[in-house]
């Protein structure tokens, strides 16, 4: 594969992975290649990252694809030192010597985890994959990072490594926490090297494009919230605050009386006495910016649990941007959950745990019943929504063939200053099965919101 083909394939893969790489930025990277030593792989990585990577959240996708399209070549392997012949021989370790081989590797691993030699750690990872990573799959011989981890099991070394790092110090306290953090960082780095080498070998056998499709997770702003894991939700939490600030800014109630606020009639008349009663200079009252009120109503059923977690994190972030945030959750009945998010500086994960354990969200079946939740909300909390309120409903509109309670929804939407429904399902799935998104969409603005990008677009389009 020529350098040009590798470059165009890499840029195409970045775009497919969700990075917004323009034609001009791709050309900038090409210009950088003309003045670089192409044998210096890390300089090449830095040049590409500077040209094509706009946000820190894109770096994980970038690095994964870079390892596939620009794998460790002969020059880079030479820099790492001589490589054991078994690095490229999946059958290098006999069955009888596998246990001894693994123990020898564990001894070397122990030494490397206590040091700072990342090149040696990468070399060990390559050797480990060559010795322990091969297996016979349904479609023939393949490679597995799990097989390597099972053979080396670096986590079981933690106790011995801690003793080596701490020396004679007593366990516990700051020293132990720092030591655990340092060792865990090195273990994570080893696992990254192992996974990178497994992908390299698979790419050589199956093709880079095929491996890239499954190796790369979407950038955090393109993650499908409905399928977000716990780790993904932690990453999403860091991106919520800027969106919360933007949403609050868009919804802030602006007084329409010009830059200086309403006319102060009394001060203007007094000032006119010096000009014979002619009001040559007008005086205005200072503007008093008002924060809007926000009411969030969120489906917390199992089918949208990740989305519910995300939206309640959003409500948690919004509490400092609005004059008042009232949060409600429901499954087949509704309860106010604002109390779980009121503590300043509290942990949203702990708030979610308490919400799950203490909130009254289930009446009978434990399956979503939007109609009953809307009826209960209209009866108990009708005074919550007023002319200063913005209503935000979040859920997939799958009502399990129950009564939709359209009158109750209308009673909630009508008094609100603004009302929107954010639906985490793709629009093509609306009105399929038990979804009544189209029915509700005729009474409230129904908007597809599957990821942070769509949420940002929604906020950007607010009047």
C-alpha positions as CSV (number, residue, x, y, z in Angstrom):
1,X,0.0,0.0,0.0
2,X,1.4,3.4,-1.0
3,X,1.8,6.3,1.4
4,X,-1.0,8.2,-0.5
5,X,-3.4,5.2,-0.3
6,X,-2.6,4.9,3.4
7,X,-3.2,8.6,4.0
8,X,-6.5,8.7,2.1
9,X,-7.7,5.5,3.8
10,X,-6.8,6.9,7.3
11,X,-8.6,10.1,6.6
12,X,-11.7,8.2,5.4
13,X,-11.6,6.0,8.5
14,X,-11.4,9.1,10.8
15,X,-14.5,10.5,9.1
16,X,-16.3,7.2,9.4
17,X,-15.3,7.2,13.1
18,X,-17.0,10.5,13.7
19,X,-14.1,13.0,13.4
20,X,-15.0,16.1,11.4
21,X,-12.0,16.1,9.1
22,X,-12.3,18.6,6.2
23,X,-10.6,18.4,2.8
24,X,-8.4,21.4,3.8
25,X,-7.2,19.7,7.0
26,X,-6.4,16.5,5.1
27,X,-4.2,18.7,2.7
28,X,-2.5,20.3,5.7
29,X,-1.5,16.8,6.9
30,X,-0.1,16.0,3.5
31,X,2.0,19.2,3.5
32,X,3.3,18.2,7.0
33,X,4.4,14.8,5.6
34,X,6.6,16.5,3.1
35,X,8.8,18.0,5.8
36,X,8.9,15.1,8.3
37,X,11.1,12.1,8.8
38,X,8.5,9.4,8.0
39,X,10.6,6.8,9.9
40,X,9.9,8.7,13.1
41,X,6.5,7.3,13.9
42,X,5.7,9.4,16.9
43,X,6.5,12.6,15.1
44,X,4.2,11.4,12.3
45,X,1.4,10.7,14.8
46,X,1.8,14.2,16.4
47,X,1.7,15.9,12.9
48,X,-1.5,14.0,12.0
49,X,-3.1,14.8,15.4
50,X,-2.3,18.5,15.1
51,X,-3.8,18.6,11.6
52,X,-6.9,16.4,12.0
53,X,-7.8,16.1,15.7
54,X,-9.9,19.1,17.0
55,X,-11.0,17.9,20.4
56,X,-9.4,15.9,23.2
57,X,-12.4,13.6,23.1
58,X,-11.4,12.6,19.6
59,X,-8.0,11.4,20.5
60,X,-8.9,7.9,21.5
61,X,-10.5,7.2,18.1
62,X,-7.6,8.9,16.4
63,X,-5.0,6.8,18.2
64,X,-6.8,3.5,17.6
65,X,-7.0,4.2,13.8
66,X,-3.5,5.5,13.6
67,X,-2.2,2.2,15.1
68,X,-4.1,0.3,12.4
69,X,-3.1,2.5,9.4
70,X,0.4,3.2,10.5
71,X,1.4,0.1,12.5
72,X,4.8,-0.5,14.1
73,X,7.0,-1.2,11.2
74,X,10.5,-2.6,10.9
75,X,12.2,0.7,11.9
76,X,10.1,1.2,15.0
77,X,10.6,-2.5,16.0
78,X,14.3,-2.0,15.7
79,X,14.1,1.0,18.0
80,X,12.4,-1.2,20.6
81,X,15.4,-3.6,20.5
82,X,15.7,-7.2,19.2
83,X,12.4,-9.0,19.0
84,X,12.2,-12.7,19.9
85,X,11.5,-14.9,17.0
86,X,8.4,-16.0,18.8
87,X,6.9,-12.5,18.3
88,X,5.7,-13.6,14.9
89,X,5.3,-17.3,15.6
90,X,1.9,-18.1,17.1
91,X,3.0,-21.7,17.7
92,X,6.2,-20.7,19.4
93,X,5.2,-22.0,22.9
94,X,4.7,-25.7,23.2
95,X,1.9,-26.9,25.3
96,X,4.2,-28.5,27.8
97,X,6.2,-25.3,28.2
98,X,3.3,-22.9,28.3
99,X,3.2,-22.6,32.1
100,X,6.9,-22.0,32.4
101,X,6.7,-19.5,29.6
102,X,3.9,-17.6,31.3
103,X,5.7,-17.5,34.6
104,X,8.8,-16.1,32.9
105,X,6.8,-13.5,31.2
106,X,5.1,-12.6,34.5
107,X,8.6,-12.1,36.1
108,X,9.6,-9.7,33.3
109,X,6.2,-8.0,33.6
110,X,6.7,-7.4,37.3
111,X,10.0,-5.6,36.6
112,X,8.6,-3.5,33.7
113,X,5.5,-2.5,35.7
114,X,7.8,-1.0,38.3
115,X,9.8,1.0,35.8
116,X,9.1,3.7,33.2
117,X,10.4,2.0,30.0
118,X,7.4,2.1,27.7
119,X,9.4,0.8,24.7
120,X,10.2,-2.4,26.6
121,X,6.6,-2.7,27.7
122,X,5.4,-2.5,24.1
123,X,8.0,-5.1,23.1
124,X,6.8,-7.4,25.9
125,X,3.2,-6.9,24.7
126,X,4.2,-7.9,21.1
127,X,6.0,-11.0,22.4
128,X,3.1,-12.0,24.6
129,X,0.6,-11.7,21.7
130,X,2.9,-13.9,19.6
131,X,3.2,-16.6,22.2
132,X,-0.2,-16.6,23.9
133,X,-2.6,-14.7,21.7
134,X,-3.3,-17.3,18.9
135,X,-6.3,-19.5,18.9
136,X,-8.4,-21.5,16.5
137,X,-11.7,-19.7,15.8
138,X,-14.7,-20.8,13.7
139,X,-13.1,-19.2,10.5
140,X,-9.5,-20.4,11.2
141,X,-6.6,-19.2,13.2
142,X,-7.0,-15.8,14.9
143,X,-5.7,-13.6,17.7
144,X,-7.2,-12.6,21.0
145,X,-6.2,-10.1,23.7
146,X,-8.2,-12.1,26.2
147,X,-6.0,-15.1,25.7
148,X,-2.9,-13.0,26.5
149,X,-4.5,-11.5,29.5
150,X,-5.5,-14.9,30.8
151,X,-1.9,-16.1,30.4
152,X,-0.2,-13.2,32.0
153,X,-2.9,-12.0,34.4
154,X,-1.1,-8.8,35.4
155,X,-3.7,-7.8,37.9
156,X,-2.8,-10.7,40.2
157,X,0.7,-9.1,40.6
158,X,-0.8,-6.0,42.4
159,X,-0.1,-7.3,45.9
160,X,3.5,-8.1,45.2
161,X,4.1,-4.8,43.3
162,X,2.5,-2.8,46.1
163,X,4.9,-4.4,48.6
164,X,7.8,-3.6,46.4
165,X,6.8,0.0,45.9
166,X,5.8,0.7,49.5
167,X,8.8,-1.1,51.1
168,X,8.4,-1.1,54.8
169,X,5.6,1.5,54.9
170,X,2.3,0.6,56.5
171,X,-0.5,-0.2,54.1
172,X,-3.3,2.3,53.6
173,X,-3.2,6.0,53.3
174,X,-2.0,8.3,50.6
175,X,1.1,6.4,49.8
176,X,-0.8,3.2,49.0
177,X,-3.4,5.0,46.9
178,X,-0.7,6.7,44.9
179,X,1.1,3.4,44.4
180,X,-2.1,1.6,43.3
181,X,-2.8,4.4,40.8
182,X,0.7,4.3,39.4
183,X,0.6,0.5,38.9
184,X,-2.9,0.6,37.5
185,X,-1.8,3.2,34.9
186,X,1.1,0.9,33.8
187,X,-1.3,-2.1,33.6
188,X,-3.7,-0.2,31.5
189,X,-0.8,0.9,29.3
190,X,0.3,-2.8,28.8
191,X,-3.3,-3.7,27.9
192,X,-3.4,-1.0,25.3
193,X,-0.2,-2.3,23.8
194,X,-1.6,-5.8,23.7
195,X,-4.8,-4.8,22.1
196,X,-3.0,-2.6,19.6
197,X,-0.8,-5.5,18.5
198,X,-3.8,-7.9,18.3
199,X,-5.5,-5.4,16.0
200,X,-2.4,-5.0,13.9
201,X,-2.2,-8.8,13.3
202,X,-5.9,-9.0,12.5
203,X,-5.6,-6.1,10.1
204,X,-2.7,-7.9,8.3
205,X,-4.8,-11.0,7.9
206,X,-8.3,-9.5,7.3
207,X,-7.7,-6.0,6.0
208,X,-7.5,-2.7,7.8
209,X,-10.9,-1.5,6.8
210,X,-12.7,-4.5,8.1
211,X,-10.9,-4.4,11.5
212,X,-11.4,-0.6,11.8
213,X,-15.2,-1.0,11.6
214,X,-15.3,-3.0,14.8
215,X,-12.2,-1.6,16.6
216,X,-13.3,2.0,16.8
217,X,-15.9,3.2,19.2
218,X,-17.7,6.4,18.1
219,X,-16.4,9.7,19.5
220,X,-18.1,10.7,22.7
221,X,-20.4,13.2,21.0
222,X,-21.6,10.5,18.6
223,X,-22.2,7.8,21.2
224,X,-25.7,6.3,21.0
225,X,-27.0,7.2,24.5
226,X,-29.4,4.3,24.5
227,X,-26.5,1.9,24.3
228,X,-24.0,3.7,26.5
229,X,-22.1,1.7,29.0
230,X,-21.1,2.9,32.5
231,X,-17.7,4.1,31.2
232,X,-19.5,5.9,28.3
233,X,-21.8,7.7,30.8
234,X,-18.7,8.9,32.7
235,X,-17.3,10.4,29.5
236,X,-20.7,11.9,28.7
237,X,-20.9,13.6,32.1
238,X,-17.8,15.7,31.3
239,X,-19.5,17.0,28.1
240,X,-22.8,17.9,29.7
241,X,-21.9,21.1,31.5
242,X,-21.1,23.2,28.4
243,X,-24.4,22.0,26.8
244,X,-26.3,23.0,30.0
245,X,-24.8,26.5,29.8
246,X,-25.8,26.8,26.2
247,X,-29.3,25.6,26.8
248,X,-29.8,28.0,29.7
249,X,-28.5,30.9,27.6
250,X,-30.9,30.1,24.8
251,X,-33.9,29.9,27.1
252,X,-33.1,33.0,29.2
253,X,-36.0,35.4,29.2
254,X,-34.9,38.7,27.7
255,X,-36.7,41.9,28.4
256,X,-37.8,43.5,25.2
257,X,-37.4,47.2,26.3
258,X,-34.0,47.8,24.6
259,X,-30.5,47.7,25.9
260,X,-31.1,49.9,28.9
261,X,-34.3,48.3,30.3
262,X,-37.6,50.0,30.9
263,X,-38.0,53.8,30.9
264,X,-37.6,55.3,34.4
265,X,-40.4,58.0,34.1
266,X,-39.7,59.7,37.5
267,X,-36.0,60.2,36.9
268,X,-36.6,61.3,33.3
269,X,-39.1,64.0,34.4
270,X,-36.8,65.2,37.2
271,X,-33.9,65.6,34.7
272,X,-36.1,67.6,32.3
273,X,-36.6,70.4,34.9
274,X,-33.1,71.7,34.0
275,X,-34.2,72.0,30.3
276,X,-37.6,73.7,30.9
277,X,-39.5,70.4,31.1
278,X,-38.2,69.1,27.8
279,X,-37.0,65.5,28.3
280,X,-33.7,65.8,26.3
281,X,-32.1,62.9,28.3
282,X,-34.0,59.8,29.2
283,X,-33.2,57.5,32.1
284,X,-33.9,53.8,32.2
285,X,-34.2,51.2,35.0
286,X,-31.3,48.7,35.1
287,X,-32.1,45.5,33.4
288,X,-32.7,42.5,35.6
289,X,-31.8,39.4,33.7
290,X,-34.0,36.5,34.7
291,X,-33.1,32.9,34.6
292,X,-35.9,30.7,33.2
293,X,-37.5,27.8,35.1
294,X,-37.1,24.3,33.7
295,X,-39.3,21.3,34.2
296,X,-37.8,17.9,33.2
297,X,-40.0,14.8,32.9
298,X,-38.0,11.7,32.2
299,X,-38.9,8.0,31.4
300,X,-36.8,5.9,33.8
301,X,-37.8,2.5,32.6
302,X,-35.3,-0.3,31.9
303,X,-35.6,0.1,28.1
304,X,-34.2,3.6,28.2
305,X,-32.1,3.4,31.4
306,X,-28.9,4.8,29.9
307,X,-30.8,7.7,28.4
308,X,-32.6,8.3,31.7
309,X,-29.3,8.4,33.5
310,X,-27.9,10.8,30.8
311,X,-31.0,13.2,31.0
312,X,-31.0,13.3,34.8
313,X,-27.3,14.1,34.6
314,X,-28.3,16.9,32.3
315,X,-30.9,18.1,34.7
316,X,-28.3,17.9,37.5
317,X,-25.9,20.2,35.4
318,X,-28.8,22.6,34.6
319,X,-29.7,23.3,38.2
320,X,-27.0,26.0,38.5
321,X,-28.0,27.6,35.2
322,X,-31.8,28.1,35.9
323,X,-33.7,29.9,38.5
324,X,-35.4,26.6,39.3
325,X,-35.2,23.1,38.0
326,X,-37.9,20.6,38.9
327,X,-37.1,17.1,37.8
328,X,-39.7,14.3,37.6
329,X,-39.2,10.6,36.7
330,X,-41.7,7.9,35.8
331,X,-42.2,4.4,34.8
332,X,-45.9,3.7,35.1
333,X,-46.4,6.5,37.7
334,X,-44.6,9.7,38.3
335,X,-42.6,11.1,41.3
336,X,-40.6,14.3,41.8
337,X,-36.9,13.5,42.0
338,X,-35.6,17.0,42.5
339,X,-34.6,16.2,46.1
340,X,-32.0,13.7,45.0
341,X,-30.1,16.4,43.0
342,X,-30.3,19.4,45.4
343,X,-27.0,18.9,47.3
344,X,-24.3,21.2,45.9
345,X,-21.3,19.4,44.7
346,X,-23.1,16.0,45.2
347,X,-22.3,12.9,43.2
348,X,-24.8,12.2,40.4
349,X,-24.1,8.5,40.6
350,X,-25.1,8.4,44.3
351,X,-28.1,10.5,43.4
352,X,-29.1,8.0,40.8
353,X,-28.7,5.1,43.2
354,X,-30.9,6.8,45.8
355,X,-33.4,7.7,43.1
356,X,-33.7,4.0,42.0
357,X,-34.1,2.8,45.6
358,X,-36.4,5.5,47.0
359,X,-38.4,7.2,44.3
360,X,-42.0,6.0,43.7
361,X,-42.0,5.2,40.0
362,X,-43.8,1.9,39.8
363,X,-47.5,1.4,40.3
364,X,-48.3,-2.0,38.9
365,X,-46.4,-3.6,36.1
366,X,-43.1,-1.7,36.0
367,X,-43.5,-1.1,32.3
368,X,-43.7,2.4,30.7
369,X,-47.2,3.9,30.9
370,X,-46.9,7.5,29.6
371,X,-50.7,8.0,29.8
372,X,-51.0,7.3,33.5
373,X,-47.8,9.2,34.3
374,X,-49.2,12.3,32.4
375,X,-52.5,12.0,34.2
376,X,-50.8,11.8,37.6
377,X,-48.6,14.7,36.8
378,X,-51.6,16.9,35.6
379,X,-53.4,16.1,38.9
380,X,-50.5,16.5,41.4
381,X,-48.1,19.0,39.8
382,X,-50.3,21.2,37.5
383,X,-49.0,24.3,39.3
384,X,-45.4,23.5,38.5
385,X,-45.6,24.6,34.8
386,X,-46.3,28.3,34.2
387,X,-45.6,31.1,31.6
388,X,-41.9,31.2,32.7
389,X,-41.4,27.5,32.5
390,X,-39.8,25.4,29.8
391,X,-41.0,21.8,29.7
392,X,-38.6,19.0,28.6
393,X,-40.0,15.5,28.2
394,X,-37.5,12.7,27.6
395,X,-38.4,9.2,26.5
396,X,-39.0,6.8,23.6
397,X,-42.8,7.3,23.6
398,X,-43.3,3.5,23.7
399,X,-46.5,3.3,25.7
400,X,-47.1,-0.5,25.8
401,X,-50.5,0.0,24.1
402,X,-51.9,2.0,27.0
403,X,-54.1,5.0,26.9
404,X,-51.9,8.0,25.7
405,X,-53.8,10.6,27.8
406,X,-53.5,13.3,25.2
407,X,-55.7,15.7,27.2
408,X,-53.3,15.5,30.2
409,X,-50.3,16.1,27.9
410,X,-52.1,19.2,26.4
411,X,-52.7,20.5,29.9
412,X,-49.0,20.3,30.6
413,X,-47.9,21.8,27.3
414,X,-50.4,24.7,27.0
415,X,-49.3,26.9,30.0
416,X,-45.5,26.4,29.3
417,X,-43.5,29.0,27.6
418,X,-41.7,26.3,25.6
419,X,-42.2,22.6,25.4
420,X,-40.1,19.9,23.7
421,X,-39.9,16.1,23.6
422,X,-36.5,14.6,23.1
423,X,-36.7,11.0,21.8
424,X,-33.6,8.8,21.9
425,X,-34.8,6.4,19.2
426,X,-34.0,7.1,15.5
427,X,-37.0,8.7,13.7
428,X,-37.3,5.7,11.4
429,X,-38.4,3.6,14.4
430,X,-41.1,6.0,15.5
431,X,-44.7,4.7,15.2
432,X,-43.4,1.1,15.0
433,X,-44.6,-1.5,17.5
434,X,-46.0,0.2,20.6
435,X,-44.4,3.6,19.7
436,X,-46.9,6.5,19.5
437,X,-44.2,9.2,18.9
438,X,-46.3,10.5,15.9
439,X,-49.4,10.8,18.1
440,X,-47.6,12.8,20.8
441,X,-45.6,14.7,18.1
442,X,-48.8,16.4,17.0
443,X,-49.2,18.0,20.4
444,X,-45.6,18.7,21.3
445,X,-42.4,19.2,19.3
446,X,-40.9,15.7,19.0
447,X,-37.1,15.8,18.3
448,X,-34.7,12.9,17.7
449,X,-31.9,13.1,20.3
450,X,-29.7,10.0,20.2
451,X,-26.3,11.6,21.1
452,X,-24.6,14.8,22.2
453,X,-24.3,16.0,18.6
454,X,-28.0,16.0,18.1
455,X,-28.5,17.6,21.5
456,X,-26.2,20.3,20.5
457,X,-28.0,20.8,17.2
458,X,-31.3,21.1,19.1
459,X,-29.9,23.7,21.5
460,X,-28.4,25.6,18.6
461,X,-31.7,25.8,16.7
462,X,-33.7,27.2,19.7
463,X,-35.1,30.6,19.0
